[in-house]
Amino acid sequence: MKRLVLTLIALFTVLGASAQLQDRTLRVDYIFSGTDKEASISVASLNSFNTWAGRRVNMDKVPLRGNGQISMADAVTGQVLYRMSFSTLFQEWQATEEATRVTKAFENVFLLPMPESPVNITVELYDFHGKAVASLTHPVDPSDILIRPVGDNPPPTIDIHHSGPSSRCIDIVFVPEGYTRQEMGIFLQDCRAAWASFMNHEPFASMRDRFNVIAALIPSEESGVSVPRNGDWKSTALESHFDTFYSDRYLTTLQLTRLHNQVAGLPYEHIIILANSTTYGGGGIYNSYELTAAHHSAYAPVVVHEFGHSFAGLADEYHYDDQFVEYYYPDVEPWEQNITTRFDFASKWEDMMGQPGVGLFEGGGYQSKGVWRSAQDCRMNTNSCPAFCPVCQRAIARMIDFYTVENE
């Protein structure tokens, strides 16, 4: 009887929240700025478009702590209607040497379900110890005449994989970068090759019916991607480039407003950008996007690896020991599910110890000491490993469930 009552309460809570949300998207554009020691958050603009392609379950929960969180609460009752965790390039930049001597600003964009009535939205950024270092709460009234409608003329799309209605699936959009109009056929081939690589990895293969995947046909003026270290700058749809934070292989776009303007009106919640480049590189930012060079020989494993970052919030399992500051400390457990400092190992894969291929191997999260991974090798460690380790597979499966199955 107690279990039935709890289930009914949870059901009524979900129904109550869904009754306060429209089948439309509220897009909030922010500017995060600061230095290595300071951070501030500002609202840049409010936008909206028809349909909501995000999750419809677990609306008031987050699957991981992340490096930041955004929440939307009813302005009258305070009931949380939606929450999501994330990471940002701004926070990565704060850990660079450059951040000690200059102030910079970064665009960030978040998609939320459009509320029926006024709400308060709160954005928080956390430091490496999980403490809030910046916070902003601001009101949004869905009747505000200055919420700009966008997405009336979305780009044409091609289905790569279709499982069912957007309301019950995880919606992914492939976005081309550096493909001209004449190269859209090559882009589609690259999209299909990427999806085929996903299907060679568990748990994506066995859970493929939870995904819808489309390719957005967005041409660039020039072919290729900018490589600043070579003085090679291209005019492309997203203005992406290598050498992010002066790291040769770090390929990103800082133009997040432009990115979301390009795909506005499409059913999407996760973005995979494919770059028309033979140069090795890419990047993946949790709940922001991934960007991968599509014409390097390691494309197939890298596109899956970077999605491990952007979708599942997995950490890199290799180490360089050359970062400007350390990301992980012995008095806090990383929020990423595939590494541990052993501060709270019970929250990680302690329950899986003893299973084939699961153990404790020191080195991960760019640090050779004080951080442990669960396997000798994994897709989050090297390109040569053919699969995700059991711990990463469980973490990905949990994320897929979070988006598609209501938790009790």
C-alpha positions in Angstrom: 0.0 0.0 0.0 2.8 2.4 0.9 4.5 1.8 -2.5 1.1 2.5 -4.3 0.7 5.7 -2.4 4.2 6.9 -3.2 3.6 6.0 -6.9 0.4 8.0 -7.0 2.0 11.0 -5.4 4.8 10.9 -7.9 2.3 10.6 -10.7 0.3 13.5 -9.5 3.5 15.6 -9.2 4.4 14.8 -12.8 0.9 15.6 -14.0 0.9 18.8 -12.1 4.2 19.9 -13.5 3.2 18.9 -17.1 -0.1 20.9 -16.7 2.0 24.0 -16.1 4.2 23.5 -19.2 3.4 24.1 -22.9 4.5 22.0 -25.8 6.9 24.8 -26.8 10.5 25.6 -26.1 11.9 28.6 -24.2 15.5 29.3 -25.2 17.4 31.4 -22.8 20.7 32.9 -24.1 23.3 33.8 -21.4 26.7 35.4 -21.2 29.1 33.9 -18.6 32.1 36.0 -18.0 35.0 36.5 -15.6 38.5 35.4 -14.8 40.1 32.4 -13.0 38.8 33.7 -9.7 35.5 35.4 -10.6 32.4 34.6 -12.6 29.2 36.4 -13.5 26.1 35.4 -15.3 23.9 37.7 -17.5 20.8 37.2 -19.5 21.4 38.0 -23.2 18.0 37.2 -24.7 14.8 35.2 -24.5 13.6 33.2 -27.5 10.8 30.6 -28.2 9.8 28.1 -30.9 7.1 25.6 -31.4 7.3 22.1 -30.0 9.3 20.8 -27.0 11.8 18.0 -27.9 13.3 17.6 -24.5 12.5 15.0 -21.9 9.0 14.6 -20.4 10.0 12.5 -17.4 12.1 13.3 -14.3 11.6 17.0 -15.0 12.5 18.2 -11.6 15.6 16.0 -11.2 19.2 16.1 -12.6 21.1 12.9 -13.6 24.5 14.3 -12.5 25.6 17.3 -10.5 27.6 18.7 -13.5 29.7 21.9 -13.3 26.5 23.9 -13.2 22.7 23.6 -13.1 19.7 25.5 -14.4 16.3 25.2 -12.8 12.8 26.7 -13.5 10.3 27.1 -10.6 6.8 28.4 -10.5 6.9 32.1 -9.4 3.9 31.6 -7.0 4.3 28.2 -5.5 8.1 27.7 -5.9 7.5 24.2 -7.4 10.4 23.2 -9.5 9.1 22.5 -13.0 12.4 21.7 -14.7 16.1 21.2 -13.9 19.2 20.2 -15.9 22.9 20.1 -15.2 25.6 21.1 -17.6 29.3 22.0 -18.2 30.6 25.0 -20.2 33.7 26.1 -22.1 33.8 29.1 -19.9 34.5 27.0 -16.9 37.2 25.0 -18.8 38.8 28.3 -19.8 38.8 29.5 -16.1 41.3 26.7 -15.5 43.8 28.0 -18.1 46.7 30.3 -17.6 45.1 32.9 -19.8 42.3 33.3 -17.3 44.7 34.6 -14.7 45.5 37.7 -16.7 42.4 38.6 -18.7 38.6 38.8 -18.4 36.6 37.0 -21.1 32.9 36.4 -21.9 31.4 33.2 -23.4 27.9 32.5 -24.9 25.8 29.8 -23.4 22.3 28.6 -24.5 19.8 26.5 -22.6 16.5 25.0 -23.8 13.6 24.7 -21.3 10.0 23.8 -21.7 7.9 27.0 -22.0 5.8 27.5 -18.8 2.1 28.4 -18.8 2.6 31.1 -16.1 5.4 33.3 -14.7 8.5 31.4 -13.4 11.8 32.1 -11.8 14.9 30.7 -13.5 18.1 30.1 -11.5 21.5 29.4 -13.0 24.4 28.3 -10.8 28.1 27.6 -11.6 30.2 25.3 -9.4 33.9 25.1 -8.7 36.0 22.0 -8.6 34.8 21.3 -5.0 31.1 21.5 -6.1 30.5 24.8 -4.4 28.4 27.5 -6.1 30.7 30.4 -7.2 28.1 32.3 -9.3 24.3 32.3 -9.3 21.6 34.3 -11.0 17.9 34.1 -10.5 15.7 36.0 -13.0 11.9 36.1 -13.8 10.4 35.0 -17.1 6.8 35.7 -18.0 5.7 33.6 -21.0 3.4 36.5 -22.1 6.4 38.8 -22.4 6.2 40.5 -25.8 10.0 40.6 -26.0 10.4 36.9 -26.1 11.5 36.5 -29.7 9.9 33.8 -31.8 12.5 31.9 -33.8 12.5 28.8 -35.9 9.8 29.7 -38.4 12.0 28.6 -41.2 14.1 25.7 -40.0 16.7 24.0 -42.3 15.7 20.9 -44.3 16.5 17.6 -42.6 17.1 14.0 -43.4 16.2 11.2 -41.1 19.2 9.1 -40.0 17.4 7.0 -37.5 13.7 7.2 -36.4 12.2 5.3 -33.5 8.9 7.1 -32.8 7.4 10.3 -31.6 9.7 13.0 -30.2 7.8 12.9 -27.0 9.2 9.5 -26.0 12.6 9.6 -27.7 15.9 11.3 -27.3 16.3 13.7 -30.2 19.8 14.2 -31.7 20.6 16.5 -34.6 23.7 16.2 -36.7 24.9 19.7 -37.8 27.5 20.2 -40.6 30.4 22.6 -40.2 32.5 23.5 -43.2 30.5 21.6 -45.8 29.4 23.6 -48.8 26.1 23.1 -50.5 27.7 20.9 -53.0 29.2 18.7 -50.2 25.9 17.9 -48.4 26.0 14.4 -49.8 29.3 13.9 -48.2 27.9 15.2 -44.9 25.1 12.7 -45.0 27.5 9.9 -45.6 29.5 11.1 -42.6 26.3 11.2 -40.5 25.4 7.6 -41.4 29.0 6.5 -40.7 28.8 8.1 -37.2 25.5 6.4 -36.4 26.9 3.1 -37.6 29.8 3.6 -35.2 27.3 4.2 -32.4 25.6 1.0 -33.3 28.9 -0.8 -32.7 28.9 0.2 -29.1 26.8 -0.8 -26.1 24.5 0.3 -24.7 23.5 2.4 -27.7 23.0 -0.6 -29.9 20.6 -2.4 -27.6 18.8 0.9 -26.7 18.6 2.3 -30.2 14.8 2.4 -30.1 15.1 5.3 -27.6 16.6 7.7 -30.2 15.6 9.8 -33.1 18.4 11.2 -35.2 18.2 13.8 -38.0 20.8 15.6 -40.1 20.3 19.3 -40.7 21.3 20.5 -44.1 23.1 23.8 -43.3 25.8 24.7 -45.9 28.9 26.8 -45.2 30.3 29.4 -47.5 33.7 27.7 -47.6 34.8 24.1 -47.4 36.9 23.0 -44.4 37.5 24.3 -40.8 39.7 27.1 -39.5 43.1 26.1 -38.2 44.5 29.3 -36.5 48.0 27.9 -35.9 48.4 27.7 -39.7 46.8 31.1 -40.3 43.9 29.4 -42.0 40.6 31.0 -41.3 37.4 29.8 -43.0 34.0 31.3 -43.4 31.8 28.5 -42.0 28.3 28.1 -40.6 29.4 28.0 -37.0 32.8 29.7 -37.1 34.4 26.8 -35.3 38.2 26.3 -35.1 41.0 24.2 -33.8 43.5 25.5 -31.2 40.8 26.3 -28.6 42.7 27.5 -25.5 45.8 27.1 -27.6 45.5 23.3 -27.6 46.2 22.0 -31.1 43.5 19.3 -31.3 40.8 21.1 -29.3 38.1 21.8 -32.0 35.1 23.9 -30.7 32.8 26.7 -31.6 32.3 29.6 -29.3 29.3 30.8 -31.3 26.5 29.0 -29.4 23.8 31.6 -30.2 24.6 31.2 -33.9 24.5 27.4 -33.5 21.1 27.4 -31.9 19.8 30.0 -34.4 20.8 27.6 -37.2 18.7 24.7 -35.8 15.9 26.7 -34.2 12.5 25.0 -34.9 13.9 21.5 -35.3 13.2 18.7 -32.8 16.5 18.5 -30.9 18.0 18.2 -27.5 21.5 17.0 -28.2 23.8 18.3 -30.9 26.6 16.5 -32.8 28.6 18.8 -35.1 30.6 17.1 -37.8 33.5 19.1 -39.2 34.7 18.7 -42.7 38.4 18.3 -41.8 41.1 15.7 -42.0 42.9 17.3 -39.0 42.6 15.2 -35.9 40.5 16.8 -33.1 37.2 17.5 -31.5 35.6 18.2 -28.2 32.5 17.4 -26.2 30.9 19.5 -23.5 28.2 18.0 -21.2 24.7 19.0 -22.3 26.1 21.6 -24.8 27.4 19.9 -27.9 30.1 17.7 -29.4 32.2 18.6 -32.4 34.3 16.0 -34.3 36.5 16.1 -37.4 34.8 13.7 -39.7 37.6 12.9 -42.2 40.4 11.7 -39.9 41.1 8.0 -39.8 40.1 7.9 -36.1 36.7 9.5 -36.8 34.6 6.4 -35.9 35.9 6.0 -32.4 36.3 9.7 -31.7 32.7 10.6 -32.6 31.5 8.1 -30.0 34.0 9.1 -27.4 33.0 12.8 -27.6 29.3 11.8 -27.3 30.3 10.1 -24.1 31.2 13.6 -22.8 28.4 15.6 -24.3 25.6 13.2 -23.6 26.6 11.0 -20.7 28.9 13.4 -18.8 31.8 10.9 -18.8 35.3 12.0 -18.0 38.4 11.4 -20.1 40.2 8.4 -18.6 43.7 9.2 -19.8 46.2 11.5 -18.2 48.8 14.1 -19.3 49.8 15.8 -16.0 50.2 19.0 -18.0 47.1 20.9 -17.1 47.5 24.4 -15.6 45.4 23.4 -12.5 44.1 20.1 -11.2 40.4 19.3 -11.7 40.0 16.7 -9.0 40.9 16.8 -5.3 41.0 14.1 -2.6 38.2 15.7 -0.5 35.5 15.6 -3.1 34.1 12.8 -5.4 34.0 13.7 -9.1 30.5 14.0 -10.5 31.5 12.1 -13.6 30.5 8.5 -13.1 33.6 6.8 -14.7 36.3 8.2 -12.4 36.8 8.3 -8.6 39.0 9.9 -6.0 37.8 7.2 -3.7 36.4 9.9 -1.4 32.9 8.4 -1.9 33.6 5.2 -3.9 30.4 3.7 -2.7 28.6 6.1 -5.0 30.6 4.9 -8.0 31.3 1.3 -9.1 32.1 -0.3 -5.7 29.0 -2.5 -6.2 30.6 -3.8 -9.5 34.0 -4.7 -8.1 34.8 -8.3 -8.9 32.9 -8.4 -12.1 34.9 -9.2 -15.3 36.9 -6.2 -16.4 36.1 -4.0 -13.4 38.7 -2.8 -11.0 40.6 0.3 -9.8 43.4 1.6 -12.0 45.1 4.8 -11.0 45.3 7.6 -13.7 42.4 9.4 -15.2 40.8 12.9 -15.6 44.2 14.1 -16.9 45.9 13.2 -13.6 48.2 10.2 -13.1 47.8 10.3 -9.3 44.8 10.6 -7.0 42.2 9.7 -9.7 41.2 6.1 -10.6 39.3 4.6 -13.5 37.5 1.2 -13.6 39.2 -0.5 -16.5 42.7 -0.9 -18.0 41.3 0.5 -21.2 38.0 1.9 -22.4 36.5 4.0 -25.3 36.9 7.0 -22.9 40.6 6.2 -22.7 42.0 5.3 -26.1 40.8 5.2 -29.7 42.1 1.7 -30.1 39.8 0.2 -27.4 36.8 -1.3 -29.2 34.1 -0.7 -26.5 33.1 1.3 -23.4 34.0 -0.4 -20.2 31.2 -1.9 -18.0 31.1 1.1 -15.8 30.8 3.5 -18.7 28.1 1.3 -20.3 26.1 1.4 -17.1 26.5 5.2 -16.8 25.3 5.7 -20.4 22.3 3.3 -19.9 21.3 5.2 -16.8 21.4 8.4 -18.8 19.2 7.0 -21.5 16.8 5.8 -18.9 16.8 9.2 -17.2 15.6 10.8 -20.4 12.9 8.2 -21.2 11.7 6.4 -18.0 10.1 8.0 -15.0 12.0 7.4 -11.8 10.1 6.5 -8.7 
